[in-house]
Amino acid sequence: MIEVLRLDHRPKRDARLTTHVALVSRAFGASKIYYSGQQDPSLENSIKKITKNWGGSFKIEYIKNPLKLLQTKRTIIHLTMYGLPIQKKISEIRKQRNLLIVVGGSKVPIQYYKLSNFNISIINQPHSEVSSLSILLHKYFKGKELSINFKNAKLKIIPQEQGKKLKS
């Protein structure tokens, strides 16, 4: 089981970014996203609607105290540009089955670094949380996430070289 925790959501500032973190979480194989900061019913409804239309059983949940979530029995992976390179730790991470991936917000408190089993960087340069999450999940699943078949999908893209084809 892989779940994601998005820290410090601010609806006016982070609406698109948190939505994209949730979309990548779902599409790349996570089963749930938690988010902290300010509760955002619009975000929750958007992700529920996507899951209803595009399939799967992905869940979204607001959590008031995200540090409590880190105290459950699971492997915590904190994505940070200050962490160890993913290529040095991915083999060890793949051995873990119950993961919580922490994706930062504005400024991540030091407790998250201390409570995490892995502080992982994708690159030691400023970059997007969305790209870090997608690369971590891609490496974890060894590319198999690109072939996920989402059950109960009302909509499905029919791949083609040109144009757009959607099966509903």
CORWO-V99153 format. One record per residue. SS is DSSP state (2 for helix, 1 for strand, 0 for the rest). Layout:
ss:SS
ss:SS
//
This chain:
ss:0
ss:1
ss:1
ss:1
ss:1
ss:1
ss:1
ss:1
ss:1
ss:0
ss:2
ss:2
ss:2
ss:2
ss:2
ss:2
ss:2
ss:2
ss:2
ss:2
ss:2
ss:2
ss:2
ss:2
ss:2
ss:2
ss:2
ss:0
ss:0
ss:0
ss:0
ss:1
ss:1
ss:1
ss:1
ss:1
ss:1
ss:0
ss:0
ss:0
ss:2
ss:2
ss:2
ss:2
ss:2
ss:2
ss:2
ss:2
ss:2
ss:2
ss:2
ss:2
ss:2
ss:2
ss:0
ss:0
ss:0
ss:0
ss:1
ss:1
ss:1
ss:1
ss:0
ss:0
ss:0
ss:2
ss:2
ss:2
ss:2
ss:2
ss:0
ss:0
ss:0
ss:0
ss:1
ss:1
ss:1
ss:1
ss:1
ss:1
ss:1
ss:1
ss:1
ss:1
ss:1
ss:2
ss:2
ss:2
ss:2
ss:2
ss:2
ss:2
ss:2
ss:2
ss:0
ss:0
ss:0
ss:0
ss:1
ss:1
ss:1
ss:1
ss:1
ss:0
ss:0
ss:0
ss:0
ss:0
ss:0
ss:2
ss:2
ss:2
ss:2
ss:2
ss:2
ss:0
ss:0
ss:1
ss:1
ss:1
ss:1
ss:0
ss:0
ss:0
ss:0
ss:0
ss:0
ss:0
ss:2
ss:2
ss:2
ss:2
ss:2
ss:2
ss:2
ss:2
ss:2
ss:2
ss:2
ss:2
ss:2
ss:0
ss:0
ss:2
ss:2
ss:2
ss:2
ss:0
ss:0
ss:0
ss:0
ss:0
ss:0
ss:0
ss:0
ss:1
ss:1
ss:0
ss:0
ss:0
ss:0
ss:0
ss:0
ss:0
ss:0
ss:1
ss:1
ss:0
//
